[in-house]
Amino acid sequence: MASTLIGPKEKRIIIVEGELLTVQRIVIEREVKTSEFIEELCKSRMLVTEILPNNCVLYSRFSEASGSCLSMYVIELPPRILKAIYKRNPINADEERHPERCIRELALSWPGTLWFIRFKNSGLTDVYLAAILEPVTNKGMDTPIFYLPMPNQYDYGVKGFCTGNIGVDVGLPFAQKVNAIMEQLLTSMWNEDLQVDYQDSGVLNLFDWHDKTTGSPDFWKKMKFHSLGKWKDLKSIMLSFGFPG
């Protein structure tokens, strides 16, 4: 025999089995609508994706009303000594005749960086780059991001990275596309098509940056990286692109 007594937020169940009487008390901690529970359950489901690119810390995608699929990969690269090839503009007649003399290999004390690489369907739309002073894993979406004084960024980085004539096979999986895009941007020859703002950064130009790296491999820690304005952290840039934060 069993009977149930219902209190404000608890249930007491009395169970009689022969000579044994058991009293059970069940506390109701929370009551939610079934629809709300199902919604939360859907949010917690594992998202099945294809293989992600190397060092991918965030991946987001959504479909437009037109049916196009927009996707973004956020790649985190740790601090390192970056090897770069840079071609500055000629400054005299001799360099005009011999442009190869304007090419120099540089070693730069490079901070941690975040790469924001966006696609529409299978095609690359744009690439953005930002400096970070701590790993994303420490604060997640609250990770502060900063302007990185690297050549060929439109409007100090907030309008994207000039990708030049790089190209990838549209038939490749997205993971390989992203890896190939980053590799080409870092290893291709940099130039002065779009100027860099070095003001108050701690370096005068890339050559000064190179020289200071020679004596201090962790020189980036002494540099000042400026805010990107409305893009103050990882969440703000994701929201500005229309992706859920």
C-alpha positions as CSV (number, residue, x, y, z in Angstrom):
1,M,0.0,0.0,0.0
2,A,1.3,3.5,-0.7
3,S,-0.1,7.0,-0.3
4,T,1.4,10.4,-1.3
5,L,1.3,13.6,0.7
6,I,2.2,16.7,-1.3
7,G,3.7,19.8,0.4
8,P,4.7,23.1,-1.1
9,K,8.0,21.9,-2.5
10,E,8.3,18.3,-1.4
11,K,6.7,14.9,-1.5
12,R,6.4,12.4,1.3
13,I,5.7,8.8,0.3
14,I,4.6,6.2,2.9
15,I,5.2,2.6,1.8
16,V,3.8,-0.3,3.8
17,E,5.1,-3.7,3.0
18,G,3.9,-6.3,5.5
19,E,5.4,-5.5,9.0
20,L,7.7,-2.8,7.5
21,L,6.7,0.9,7.0
22,T,9.0,3.2,5.1
23,V,8.6,7.0,4.9
24,Q,10.4,8.7,2.0
25,R,10.8,12.5,1.6
26,I,11.5,13.8,-1.9
27,V,12.5,17.5,-2.2
28,I,11.6,19.3,-5.4
29,E,14.4,21.7,-6.1
30,R,13.2,23.1,-9.4
31,E,10.2,22.9,-11.7
32,V,10.5,23.9,-15.4
33,K,8.2,23.6,-18.4
34,T,8.9,20.5,-20.5
35,S,9.4,22.8,-23.5
36,E,12.2,24.7,-21.7
37,F,13.9,21.5,-20.6
38,I,13.9,20.3,-24.2
39,E,15.3,23.6,-25.4
40,E,18.2,23.4,-22.8
41,L,18.8,19.8,-23.8
42,C,19.2,20.8,-27.5
43,K,21.7,23.5,-26.6
44,S,23.9,21.0,-24.8
45,R,23.9,18.5,-27.6
46,M,27.3,17.8,-29.1
47,L,27.8,19.6,-32.4
48,V,29.0,17.2,-34.9
49,T,31.5,19.0,-37.2
50,E,34.1,17.9,-39.8
51,I,37.7,17.9,-38.8
52,L,38.7,21.4,-37.5
53,P,41.8,23.3,-38.5
54,N,45.0,23.2,-36.4
55,N,44.7,25.4,-33.2
56,C,41.0,26.1,-33.8
57,V,39.5,27.5,-30.5
58,L,36.1,28.5,-31.8
59,Y,33.9,27.5,-34.7
60,S,30.5,29.0,-35.6
61,R,28.1,28.8,-38.5
62,F,24.6,29.8,-39.4
63,S,22.4,29.9,-42.5
64,E,21.2,33.1,-44.1
65,A,17.6,33.5,-45.3
66,S,18.9,33.2,-48.8
67,G,20.1,29.7,-48.0
68,S,23.9,30.5,-48.0
69,C,25.9,29.1,-45.1
70,L,28.2,31.4,-43.3
71,S,31.0,30.0,-41.2
72,M,33.9,31.3,-39.1
73,Y,37.0,29.6,-37.7
74,V,38.9,31.3,-34.9
75,I,42.5,30.1,-34.8
76,E,44.9,30.8,-31.9
77,L,48.6,30.9,-32.5
78,P,50.9,31.1,-29.5
79,P,53.8,33.7,-29.1
80,R,56.9,32.9,-31.1
81,I,59.7,34.2,-33.2
82,L,58.1,34.8,-36.6
83,K,60.2,34.6,-39.7
84,A,59.0,37.0,-42.3
85,I,60.1,38.2,-45.7
86,Y,59.5,41.9,-46.2
87,K,59.9,44.1,-49.3
88,R,59.9,47.8,-48.6
89,N,59.5,50.5,-51.2
90,P,62.6,51.8,-53.0
91,I,64.1,54.9,-51.6
92,N,66.7,55.8,-54.3
93,A,67.5,55.2,-57.9
94,D,69.7,52.3,-57.3
95,E,66.9,50.4,-55.5
96,E,64.6,51.3,-58.3
97,R,66.9,49.5,-60.7
98,H,67.5,46.6,-58.2
99,P,64.3,46.0,-56.3
100,E,65.7,42.8,-54.9
101,R,67.9,45.0,-52.6
102,C,64.7,46.1,-50.8
103,I,63.9,42.5,-49.7
104,R,65.0,41.5,-46.2
105,E,64.4,38.5,-44.0
106,L,63.1,39.5,-40.6
107,A,62.8,37.7,-37.2
108,L,60.0,39.3,-35.1
109,S,59.1,38.7,-31.5
110,W,55.5,37.8,-32.1
111,P,52.7,37.9,-29.5
112,G,49.9,35.4,-29.4
113,T,47.4,36.0,-32.2
114,L,43.8,35.2,-33.1
115,W,42.9,34.7,-36.7
116,F,39.2,35.1,-37.8
117,I,38.7,33.4,-41.1
118,R,35.2,33.6,-42.6
119,F,33.6,31.6,-45.5
120,K,30.4,31.9,-47.4
121,N,29.5,28.4,-48.5
122,S,32.9,27.0,-49.7
123,G,34.5,30.4,-50.6
124,L,36.7,32.6,-48.5
125,T,35.2,36.0,-47.7
126,D,37.7,37.7,-45.4
127,V,40.5,37.3,-42.8
128,Y,41.0,39.4,-39.6
129,L,43.9,39.3,-37.3
130,A,44.3,40.4,-33.6
131,A,46.9,40.2,-30.9
132,I,46.1,38.6,-27.5
133,L,48.2,38.9,-24.3
134,E,46.9,35.7,-22.7
135,P,45.5,32.4,-24.1
136,V,41.9,32.2,-25.0
137,T,41.5,29.2,-22.6
138,N,41.9,31.5,-19.6
139,K,38.8,33.7,-20.2
140,G,37.1,32.3,-23.2
141,M,34.9,34.9,-24.9
142,D,36.1,37.6,-22.6
143,T,39.6,37.4,-23.9
144,P,40.8,41.0,-24.8
145,I,42.0,41.5,-28.4
146,F,44.3,44.2,-29.7
147,Y,45.5,45.7,-32.9
148,L,48.6,44.0,-34.3
149,P,51.0,46.3,-36.2
150,M,51.3,44.0,-39.2
151,P,51.3,45.2,-42.8
152,N,48.4,45.0,-45.3
153,Q,45.5,45.3,-42.9
154,Y,42.6,47.6,-44.0
155,D,41.8,50.4,-41.5
156,Y,44.1,49.1,-38.8
157,G,42.7,45.6,-39.0
158,V,39.0,46.4,-38.5
159,K,38.2,46.0,-42.2
160,G,40.1,42.8,-42.8
161,F,43.4,41.6,-44.0
162,C,44.6,42.1,-47.6
163,T,44.9,38.5,-48.9
164,G,46.6,39.5,-52.1
165,N,46.7,36.8,-54.7
166,I,46.7,33.8,-52.3
167,G,44.4,31.0,-53.4
168,V,43.3,27.5,-52.2
169,D,41.6,24.7,-53.9
170,V,37.8,25.1,-53.3
171,G,37.5,21.3,-53.2
172,L,39.7,20.9,-50.1
173,P,38.1,20.3,-46.7
174,F,37.6,23.5,-44.7
175,A,40.3,22.4,-42.2
176,Q,42.9,22.2,-45.0
177,K,41.7,25.5,-46.5
178,V,42.2,27.4,-43.2
179,N,45.6,25.9,-42.6
180,A,46.7,26.8,-46.2
181,I,45.4,30.4,-46.0
182,M,47.3,31.1,-42.7
183,E,50.5,29.5,-44.0
184,Q,50.4,31.6,-47.2
185,L,49.7,34.8,-45.4
186,L,52.6,34.3,-43.0
187,T,55.1,33.0,-45.5
188,S,54.3,35.3,-48.5
189,M,56.3,38.4,-49.1
190,W,55.0,41.3,-47.0
191,N,55.0,44.8,-48.6
192,E,54.0,48.4,-48.0
193,D,50.7,48.4,-50.0
194,L,48.8,49.2,-46.7
195,Q,50.7,51.2,-44.1
196,V,51.1,50.2,-40.5
197,D,50.4,52.4,-37.4
198,Y,53.4,51.9,-35.1
199,Q,52.6,54.9,-32.9
200,D,53.4,54.3,-29.2
201,S,53.8,50.5,-29.9
202,G,57.4,50.4,-28.8
203,V,58.8,49.9,-32.3
204,L,59.4,52.4,-35.2
205,N,59.0,49.9,-38.0
206,L,59.5,46.3,-38.9
207,F,63.3,46.7,-39.1
208,D,63.4,48.2,-35.6
209,W,61.1,45.4,-34.4
210,H,63.6,42.9,-35.9
211,D,66.6,44.6,-34.2
212,K,65.0,44.6,-30.8
213,T,64.0,41.0,-31.2
214,T,67.6,40.1,-31.7
215,G,68.5,41.2,-28.2
216,S,65.2,40.1,-26.6
217,P,63.3,37.1,-28.0
218,D,60.3,38.0,-25.7
219,F,60.4,41.7,-26.7
220,W,56.6,41.5,-27.6
221,K,55.9,41.6,-23.8
222,K,57.4,45.1,-23.7
223,M,55.3,46.4,-26.6
224,K,52.0,48.3,-26.3
225,F,49.2,46.8,-28.3
226,H,46.3,49.2,-28.8
227,S,42.6,48.5,-28.6
228,L,40.5,47.7,-31.7
229,G,37.8,50.1,-30.6
230,K,34.4,48.4,-30.6
231,W,36.1,45.0,-30.9
232,K,37.3,44.8,-27.3
233,D,37.1,41.1,-26.9
234,L,36.4,37.8,-28.7
235,K,32.7,38.0,-28.0
236,S,32.3,41.5,-29.4
237,I,33.9,40.7,-32.7
238,M,31.8,37.5,-33.0
239,L,28.6,39.5,-32.4
240,S,29.6,42.2,-34.9
241,F,29.9,39.5,-37.6
242,G,26.4,38.3,-36.8
243,F,27.5,35.1,-35.0
244,P,26.0,34.0,-31.7
245,G,28.2,35.2,-28.8
